[in-house]
Amino acid sequence: MTSSPAFPRVHIATDHAGMELSAHLVSHLTAKGYEVVDHGPKVYDAQDDYPSFCINAARAVVADQQAGVHALGIVLGGSGNGEQIAANKVKGARAALAWNHSTAKLAREHNDANLVAVGGRQHSVEEATELIEAFLTEPFSNDERHVRRIGKIAAYEATGEVVE
């Protein structure tokens, strides 16, 4: 299945703390019609390191978007904090930590976030699924003020210069 505007391609990554949630989301989102790409890990290892998994997912989201593919990403861990930080090191990635329905929606609506980070140890599977669905289904508002602010972030990312 190829991604469509209604159902973006979804890149997902986790560490050992989010493996059960990740497996659930892969199955759940695939059944809903999303094309899900799992960036790992493939096996449980309590000593694994999330940065490579999350960076690879963020790189894939950015590459897809640059190629014109409607794609979003999910990074999971115990808290979601480290996973968000790792994803945000990728140029063009805008990963937002969602901890409730409002933050999940606003990440898309106001920030045009292209990845969402969720803490697998912070929510039940049902709650986390609701956060992910809210993120995936909320469109960016395209309001001028939000476009302007995102542009300033992108300009800093590209040049290292702060735009007032």
Backbone as CSV, one residue per row, in Angstrom:
resi,resn,N_x,N_y,N_z,CA_x,CA_y,CA_z,C_x,C_y,C_z
1,MET,0.849,-1.181,0.000,0.000,0.000,0.000,0.888,1.236,0.000
2,THR,0.563,2.219,-0.794,1.293,3.476,-0.776,0.520,4.471,0.064
3,SER,1.249,5.439,0.603,0.581,6.394,1.471,-0.255,7.362,0.651
4,SER,-1.356,7.795,1.237,-2.219,8.791,0.636,-2.400,9.917,1.637
5,PRO,-2.946,11.056,1.227,-3.137,12.137,2.187,-3.963,11.721,3.400
6,ALA,-4.938,10.847,3.209,-5.753,10.410,4.335,-4.974,9.478,5.258
7,PHE,-4.074,8.703,4.695,-3.301,7.745,5.478,-1.824,7.893,5.150
8,PRO,-1.115,8.697,5.940,0.312,8.869,5.649,1.106,7.597,5.931
9,ARG,2.280,7.530,5.315,3.236,6.497,5.703,3.686,6.863,7.109
10,VAL,3.802,5.894,7.960,4.197,6.139,9.347,5.477,5.370,9.641
11,HIS,6.503,6.114,10.026,7.770,5.515,10.450,7.733,5.440,11.970
12,ILE,8.080,4.287,12.519,8.015,4.085,13.963,9.322,3.504,14.467
13,ALA,9.733,3.975,15.643,10.948,3.463,16.291,10.736,3.504,17.797
14,THR,11.483,2.696,18.496,11.332,2.612,19.941,12.645,2.168,20.566
15,ASP,12.610,1.941,21.843,13.661,1.208,22.535,12.951,0.071,23.269
16,HIS,13.676,-0.617,24.137,13.086,-1.768,24.824,11.836,-1.391,25.626
17,ALA,11.783,-0.164,26.159,10.657,0.248,27.005,9.362,0.425,26.226
18,GLY,9.458,0.606,24.924,8.259,0.833,24.132,7.917,-0.285,23.173
19,MET,8.590,-1.431,23.304,8.398,-2.498,22.312,6.979,-3.040,22.256
20,GLU,6.351,-3.229,23.398,4.975,-3.738,23.389,4.040,-2.726,22.741
21,LEU,4.190,-1.461,23.101,3.364,-0.415,22.510,3.630,-0.312,21.014
22,SER,4.887,-0.393,20.611,5.234,-0.316,19.192,4.576,-1.454,18.410
23,ALA,4.667,-2.670,18.936,4.056,-3.822,18.257,2.546,-3.617,18.116
24,HIS,1.920,-3.121,19.172,0.487,-2.837,19.118,0.190,-1.791,18.046
25,LEU,0.958,-0.705,18.028,0.707,0.374,17.074,0.934,-0.070,15.635
26,VAL,1.969,-0.863,15.396,2.204,-1.365,14.040,0.976,-2.135,13.561
27,SER,0.472,-3.024,14.386,-0.699,-3.822,14.031,-1.940,-2.946,13.886
28,HIS,-2.179,-2.094,14.855,-3.361,-1.240,14.880,-3.397,-0.289,13.683
29,LEU,-2.282,0.381,13.428,-2.249,1.365,12.343,-2.300,0.698,10.967
30,THR,-1.657,-0.442,10.840,-1.718,-1.185,9.581,-3.164,-1.580,9.285
31,ALA,-3.879,-2.054,10.312,-5.276,-2.442,10.136,-6.151,-1.253,9.748
32,LYS,-5.754,-0.053,10.142,-6.507,1.161,9.798,-6.163,1.681,8.409
33,GLY,-5.157,1.092,7.754,-4.823,1.505,6.398,-3.527,2.267,6.241
34,TYR,-2.813,2.482,7.336,-1.524,3.165,7.256,-0.449,2.210,6.743
35,GLU,0.496,2.744,6.018,1.695,1.992,5.644,2.711,2.260,6.744
36,VAL,3.023,1.261,7.550,3.898,1.430,8.709,5.266,0.830,8.408
37,VAL,6.300,1.623,8.660,7.686,1.184,8.484,8.318,1.148,9.868
38,ASP,8.710,-0.028,10.311,9.274,-0.236,11.651,10.788,-0.136,11.595
39,HIS,11.335,0.837,12.326,12.783,1.061,12.351,13.455,0.403,13.554
40,GLY,12.721,-0.423,14.250,13.338,-1.240,15.282,13.157,-0.692,16.677
41,PRO,13.717,-1.506,17.572,14.510,-2.714,17.374,13.622,-3.914,17.030
42,LYS,14.262,-4.931,16.555,13.537,-6.147,16.150,13.390,-7.144,17.298
43,VAL,14.326,-7.115,18.247,14.287,-8.021,19.392,14.498,-7.232,20.679
44,TYR,13.961,-7.752,21.761,14.080,-7.087,23.053,15.508,-7.184,23.572
45,ASP,16.054,-6.051,23.960,17.362,-5.968,24.597,17.290,-4.829,25.598
46,ALA,17.279,-5.155,26.890,17.141,-4.144,27.937,18.289,-3.141,27.925
47,GLN,19.360,-3.435,27.223,20.515,-2.538,27.148,20.598,-1.789,25.815
48,ASP,19.552,-1.864,25.006,19.627,-1.209,23.696,19.708,0.308,23.851
49,ASP,20.109,0.956,22.791,20.243,2.400,22.762,19.292,2.960,21.709
50,TYR,18.360,3.776,22.154,17.317,4.311,21.276,17.794,5.296,20.214
51,PRO,18.899,6.047,20.397,19.201,7.087,19.408,19.240,6.612,17.962
52,SER,19.879,5.485,17.676,19.972,5.063,16.278,18.597,4.735,15.700
53,PHE,17.744,4.088,16.466,16.409,3.750,15.978,15.605,5.024,15.675
54,CYS,15.638,5.958,16.614,14.846,7.181,16.475,15.408,8.094,15.392
55,ILE,16.708,8.191,15.308,17.324,8.997,14.258,16.989,8.419,12.894
56,ASN,17.052,7.102,12.758,16.715,6.483,11.470,15.253,6.726,11.090
57,ALA,14.353,6.675,12.053,12.943,6.960,11.761,12.773,8.415,11.337
58,ALA,13.420,9.331,12.044,13.317,10.754,11.696,13.921,11.019,10.321
59,ARG,15.056,10.405,10.029,15.664,10.575,8.701,14.712,10.092,7.609
60,ALA,14.034,8.987,7.846,13.107,8.433,6.852,11.908,9.355,6.661
61,VAL,11.379,9.935,7.733,10.255,10.866,7.621,10.658,12.075,6.785
62,VAL,11.801,12.668,7.115,12.270,13.851,6.389,12.524,13.514,4.922
63,ALA,13.165,12.385,4.656,13.439,11.979,3.268,12.146,11.778,2.498
64,ASP,11.175,11.106,3.118,9.881,10.906,2.456,9.223,12.248,2.151
65,GLN,9.199,13.137,3.129,8.550,14.429,2.922,9.249,15.218,1.815
66,GLN,10.569,15.172,1.787,11.309,15.875,0.731,11.018,15.277,-0.642
67,ALA,10.671,13.985,-0.681,10.342,13.314,-1.941,8.861,13.462,-2.300
68,GLY,8.111,14.193,-1.483,6.702,14.404,-1.771,5.779,13.334,-1.234
69,VAL,6.289,12.456,-0.379,5.478,11.398,0.226,4.898,11.920,1.535
70,HIS,3.605,11.745,1.721,2.952,12.147,2.968,3.380,11.163,4.049
71,ALA,4.261,11.613,4.949,4.811,10.725,5.969,4.885,11.443,7.306
72,LEU,4.676,10.682,8.363,4.827,11.148,9.729,5.570,10.072,10.508
73,GLY,5.994,10.393,11.724,6.750,9.426,12.502,6.319,9.363,13.953
74,ILE,6.658,8.241,14.573,6.380,7.985,15.983,7.672,7.465,16.603
75,VAL,8.090,8.073,17.712,9.226,7.552,18.472,8.764,7.303,19.897
76,LEU,9.088,6.130,20.403,8.598,5.672,21.695,9.757,5.285,22.602
77,GLY,9.547,5.474,23.876,10.496,5.020,24.883,9.790,4.987,26.219
78,GLY,10.553,4.949,27.293,9.954,4.953,28.617,9.229,6.260,28.887
79,SER,9.927,7.379,28.634,9.324,8.699,28.837,9.018,9.413,27.532
80,GLY,9.727,9.066,26.465,9.608,9.768,25.198,10.562,10.937,25.081
81,ASN,11.157,11.355,26.185,12.038,12.529,26.177,13.297,12.323,25.349
82,GLY,14.058,11.290,25.647,15.298,11.039,24.914,15.039,10.758,23.448
83,GLU,13.949,10.071,23.180,13.599,9.727,21.816,13.268,10.991,21.015
84,GLN,12.570,11.923,21.654,12.269,13.208,21.021,13.557,13.975,20.752
85,ILE,14.450,14.006,21.711,15.713,14.723,21.544,16.508,14.127,20.387
86,ALA,16.597,12.808,20.336,17.352,12.152,19.261,16.741,12.477,17.905
87,ALA,15.429,12.358,17.779,14.763,12.632,16.502,14.990,14.075,16.071
88,ASN,14.980,14.996,17.021,15.144,16.411,16.687,16.556,16.786,16.257
89,LYS,17.493,15.880,16.347,18.842,16.146,15.848,18.924,16.015,14.335
90,VAL,17.888,15.463,13.723,17.847,15.296,12.268,17.346,16.593,11.651
91,LYS,18.099,17.139,10.729,17.705,18.377,10.057,16.365,18.165,9.356
92,GLY,15.412,19.028,9.666,14.083,18.919,9.077,13.082,18.191,9.945
93,ALA,13.552,17.552,11.005,12.632,16.855,11.916,12.087,17.849,12.934
94,ARG,10.806,17.718,13.208,10.155,18.487,14.258,9.365,17.487,15.095
95,ALA,10.048,16.941,16.104,9.436,15.938,16.972,8.893,16.626,18.219
96,ALA,7.654,16.296,18.573,6.998,16.877,19.739,6.626,15.774,20.716
97,LEU,6.867,16.027,21.987,6.455,15.097,23.035,4.980,15.336,23.334
98,ALA,4.171,14.297,23.202,2.740,14.394,23.501,2.453,13.633,24.782
99,TRP,1.763,14.286,25.705,1.410,13.622,26.955,-0.092,13.673,27.212
100,ASN,-0.823,14.384,26.364,-2.279,14.350,26.438,-2.844,14.651,25.054
101,HIS,-4.152,14.578,24.926,-4.808,14.747,23.632,-4.496,16.124,23.027
102,SER,-4.539,17.147,23.864,-4.308,18.508,23.391,-2.891,18.687,22.848
103,THR,-1.882,18.186,23.567,-0.514,18.358,23.079,-0.271,17.566,21.804
104,ALA,-0.931,16.441,21.652,-0.794,15.655,20.421,-1.377,16.416,19.228
105,LYS,-2.559,16.992,19.404,-3.201,17.742,18.317,-2.451,19.040,18.011
106,LEU,-2.066,19.778,19.038,-1.385,21.052,18.830,-0.017,20.883,18.172
107,ALA,0.614,19.747,18.411,1.899,19.482,17.755,1.756,19.545,16.242
108,ARG,0.650,19.034,15.743,0.378,19.076,14.292,-0.225,20.418,13.895
109,GLU,-1.266,20.845,14.598,-2.025,22.033,14.203,-1.171,23.303,14.199
110,HIS,-0.365,23.515,15.245,0.412,24.744,15.364,1.861,24.607,14.938
111,ASN,2.460,23.430,15.145,3.891,23.266,14.920,4.236,22.445,13.693
112,ASP,3.243,21.900,13.031,3.464,21.018,11.886,4.529,19.977,12.219
113,ALA,4.468,19.458,13.458,5.411,18.418,13.870,5.281,17.239,12.922
114,ASN,6.421,16.669,12.558,6.371,15.513,11.664,6.666,14.210,12.400
115,LEU,6.996,14.299,13.681,7.137,13.108,14.522,6.521,13.408,15.879
116,VAL,5.984,12.374,16.494,5.464,12.490,17.842,6.234,11.512,18.728
117,ALA,6.574,11.984,19.912,7.227,11.137,20.914,6.223,10.866,22.028
118,VAL,6.161,9.606,22.434,5.247,9.203,23.500,5.991,8.275,24.444
119,GLY,5.766,8.466,25.733,6.370,7.607,26.738,5.529,6.374,26.980
120,GLY,6.069,5.223,26.636,5.344,3.977,26.801,5.080,3.612,28.249
121,ARG,5.900,4.134,29.160,5.690,3.859,30.580,4.822,4.927,31.240
122,GLN,4.358,5.887,30.479,3.580,6.993,31.022,2.083,6.857,30.762
123,HIS,1.711,5.944,29.847,0.325,5.817,29.413,-0.045,4.350,29.252
124,SER,-1.318,4.077,29.379,-1.800,2.747,29.013,-1.719,2.631,27.495
125,VAL,-1.819,1.410,26.985,-1.809,1.197,25.538,-2.965,1.968,24.895
126,GLU,-4.115,1.969,25.539,-5.284,2.663,25.001,-5.041,4.168,24.942
127,GLU,-4.505,4.744,26.023,-4.226,6.180,26.048,-3.196,6.549,24.983
128,ALA,-2.128,5.782,24.906,-1.079,6.068,23.928,-1.620,5.970,22.503
129,THR,-2.463,4.992,22.259,-3.067,4.844,20.929,-3.908,6.066,20.587
130,GLU,-4.660,6.559,21.540,-5.474,7.766,21.319,-4.596,8.972,21.012
131,LEU,-3.473,9.116,21.706,-2.551,10.230,21.442,-1.993,10.143,20.026
132,ILE,-1.582,8.938,19.649,-1.011,8.729,18.312,-2.049,9.037,17.242
133,GLU,-3.273,8.548,17.422,-4.325,8.803,16.437,-4.646,10.288,16.340
134,ALA,-4.666,10.979,17.482,-4.917,12.425,17.457,-3.829,13.137,16.659
135,PHE,-2.588,12.738,16.863,-1.474,13.334,16.132,-1.571,13.050,14.634
136,LEU,-1.796,11.804,14.283,-1.806,11.404,12.874,-2.955,12.014,12.079
137,THR,-4.059,12.280,12.731,-5.238,12.759,12.003,-5.404,14.273,12.017
138,GLU,-4.636,14.967,12.828,-4.777,16.428,12.910,-3.968,17.100,11.799
139,PRO,-4.592,17.933,10.993,-3.843,18.637,9.948,-3.136,19.881,10.504
140,PHE,-2.131,20.322,9.800,-1.482,21.593,10.107,-2.431,22.710,9.705
141,SER,-2.531,23.741,10.516,-3.484,24.821,10.270,-3.102,25.705,9.084
142,ASN,-1.834,25.790,8.777,-1.322,26.708,7.748,-1.574,28.166,8.083
143,ASP,-1.902,28.477,9.331,-2.040,29.870,9.742,-0.709,30.580,9.534
144,GLU,-0.768,31.811,9.063,0.443,32.567,8.738,1.401,32.635,9.925
145,ARG,0.902,32.865,11.122,1.788,32.998,12.282,2.557,31.713,12.555
146,HIS,1.906,30.571,12.346,2.580,29.301,12.580,3.592,29.010,11.475
147,VAL,3.222,29.316,10.237,4.153,29.153,9.108,5.387,30.020,9.343
148,ARG,5.169,31.264,9.780,6.276,32.192,10.043,7.205,31.641,11.137
149,ARG,6.651,31.151,12.194,7.452,30.656,13.319,8.245,29.407,12.931
150,ILE,7.612,28.516,12.201,8.316,27.318,11.730,9.439,27.725,10.779
151,GLY,9.187,28.728,9.946,10.213,29.247,9.041,11.414,29.793,9.793
152,LYS,11.180,30.453,10.914,12.290,30.974,11.721,13.121,29.840,12.318
153,ILE,12.459,28.783,12.730,13.176,27.611,13.256,14.011,26.988,12.144
154,ALA,13.411,26.824,10.966,14.129,26.238,9.822,15.305,27.118,9.408
155,ALA,15.137,28.433,9.457,16.222,29.337,9.105,17.385,29.192,10.076
156,TYR,17.092,29.096,11.364,18.151,28.884,12.338,18.858,27.553,12.098
157,GLU,18.066,26.519,11.830,18.612,25.201,11.576,19.571,25.230,10.388
158,ALA,19.230,26.000,9.360,20.037,26.064,8.136,21.249,26.969,8.273
159,THR,21.120,28.069,9.031,22.181,29.083,9.033,22.874,29.279,10.371
160,GLY,22.205,28.881,11.445,22.743,29.164,12.771,22.483,30.594,13.228
161,GLU,21.738,31.330,12.431,21.398,32.714,12.749,19.976,32.789,13.294
162,VAL,19.801,33.572,14.363,18.483,33.772,14.937,17.785,34.885,14.169
163,VAL,16.583,34.599,13.691,15.776,35.569,12.965,14.777,36.172,13.953
164,GLU,14.790,37.484,14.068,13.853,38.170,14.987,12.472,38.219,14.406
